[in-house]
Amino acid sequence: MGFDGWRQLFRRKREGAPGEDGETGLTDESVLSSLRLHLADVDQVPVLSDLTHVRAFAPGLAEILVVALPTSVIAPPAGELARFGSPAELVARGRSQLAELLADIGDTIEVRHITTPDQLTFTGLMGDSLSVASLAILLPEVVELLHPGADTSKGVFCAMPNASHLVLRVVDDVASLMAVGPMSVFARNGYQDRGATSPHVYWAHGPGLTEHTPLTRHEENEIAIHVPSELSSLLDT
């Protein structure tokens, strides 16, 4: 959807007109209560320069501020949100309201511990919410909920194929690196679904797991995995 489409959809909903999803009546209160930080494929975001908040999250991924509705996500132009507060205030609210979803993990957001035939393991979060993948913004908190006390000093492998899925694996030994293979297949297949976010597996590392290095590259029907020397060194210790 182009920039004008986002603007028109937001204004139609503000005016109470039903959309194809049946959602109507975006009041001031509902706009504010629906603000969330959101991860999006940079190629799918209309006019990055006119949004309230844009942050480069990882190669190919942008963190933006959206109005997250049950069946759709709208990124209103900055001018449409300006009267609700300063960008810093709105971003803080969006982050806080995204964090509220952490309480849904294990409930409406399903936790699935995946084991491949080769006994490689990783963990998936799956749900109807279009903000599941965006929980990668809060990756340290997610890891602590799923794997209490886990040592993340070597980082975490993660993939956000579409808005409703997030998969991860704490980096510890060579077996964790081998899990990148099946994770990459999961990401590639999931990227074809609604709310496509990224087909790649990333290595989240550094303070607060805020650095994201892509480990995969897609070449025709094959997936190439690149292991940075820094990661190789960590796995050797």
Buried (B, 14 or more C-beta within 10 A) or exposed (E): EEBEEBBEBBBBBBEEEEBEEEBEEBEEEBBBEBBBBBBBBBEEBBBBEBBBBBEEBBEBBBBBBBBBBEEBBBBBBBEBBEEBBEBEEBBBBBBEBBBEBBEBBEEEBBBEEBEBEEEBBBBBBBBEBBBBBBBBBBBBEBBBBBBEEBEBEBBBBBBBBBBBBBBBBBBBEEEBBBBBBBBBBBBBEBBEEEBBBBBBBBBBBEEEBEEBBBBBEBEEEEBEBEEEEEBEEBBEE
